[in-house]
Amino acid sequence: VGLADPLALTQAVAAYQGCHFIGMPECEVILAQCVVYFARAPKSIEVYRAYGNVKECLRMHTGPLPPVPLHLRNAPTRLMKNLGYGKGYKYNPMYKEPVEQDYLPEELKGTDFFKEGKT
C-alpha cells in the first residue's frame, strides 16, 4: 500500500493490537476488516523503489561514503560546536513555510532517489 494510503500502517497496527488484547476467535472480525481495508486501498511501491535506489547508490559508491553535511550533525560537545557541527541548521517546525536547506552531501546533490537516476 505504501504512500498511496499512509493510514494503512495505522490500520495494521490497530488490528495487531486489537487482536493481541481481544484474542481469538473474537478478533476475527478485526482481521477481516484489516484485510478488506488493504485489499481496497490504492497501492504504491514508490518507497520500495526509492529505498532500493538509495541502497544501490551506496553499493556502487567507490571510496569513502560522503560525509553528513556539518549543519545536520549533532553538536553535544564544545569541540563539535567549534568545528561547525549544527551551525546554520534550520529546525523545520519553527518555520511556517518549508525551509531552504540541503540534506544530502555535496557529491549527491541533484540525486533524486524517487527517480531512476540523477535529475
N, C-alpha and C positions, 0 to 999 in steps of 0.2 A: 504494500500500500504506500509506504514511504511518504514523501512530501505531498502527494496528491490528496491525502487526508491526514494531517498531522494529529488529529484527535484519535486516530485508530490505536495508537500506542496507549492512550489513556483508557480506552475501552478494554484492551487486552489486560492491562494491569488491574483494572477494576474487576474483570472476570476472574482473574487469578486469585485476587484477594477474596472475592465473594465465595469462590469455591473452597478456598482454604478455610474460611470461617464457617461456612454452612455445611460443607461436606456432601458426599453422595448419599442418596440419589437426588436429594433436593436441589442441588446446584446444576442439574442437567439443563434446566431452562436457561440459566445464566450462560452456560457453554453454548447452547443453541443460539442464543441471542448474539453472542460474540461471533460465532461462525457466520451467521447471516449478515451481520454488520460488515465483516471483512469480505464476504462474497459480493456484497452490493457496492462496496467502496471503490472509488476510482483507484487505479494502480499507477505507480511510478517507480522506476528504477534509477532515477536521477542521482540519488545519494550513493547507490552502489557504484555507478559509473564514475562519479566524481571521486569517491574514495579510492576506487581502483586506479584512477589517473594519478592521484597523489602517490600511492604505493609504487606505481610504475615509474614515476618521476624520481622517487628516492632510490629505487633499484637501479635505474640506468645512470644515476648521477656518478660521475667519476671524481675522485679526490674527496677531501673532507666535505661534509654536508655544510650548506650555507649557514651562517650564524643567525640566531634570532636577532632582529633589529634591537638596538640598545634601548629605545624608548619603550619596548614591550617587556623588558626584563625587570624582574622584581629587584628592589634595592634594600635588602634588610640590614645591610651594614654601611657604615660611613664610607669605607673604601669603595664599595659598589656605587654609592651615590656620587662620589668624587670621580669615578670612571665614566659617569654619564648614564648609568642604568636608570631607566624610568624617566629620564629628562624629556619633557615635551609630550608625555603621554596624555592623551585626551580620554577621560572616562566617559563613555557614551551616555550613560544615564544622566549625566549632569548637563546635557545639552538637549534643547528641544528638537533641533534638526540633526540629521546624520552628520558626523564629523568627517573631515578630510584627514585621513591618517593611513599610512602604509602599514600593512601587516605581514607582507612577505619579505624575505631577504632580497637585497638588491638584485642578485642574479636571477631571481624568479619573478621579478616584476613583469607584468604583461602576460603571465601564465594564467589561463582560465581553466581550472580543473573540471568545470562543468561542460567543457567542450573537449574535443579530441586532442587539441594541441594548443599552441600559443595563439593569442589573438593579435 
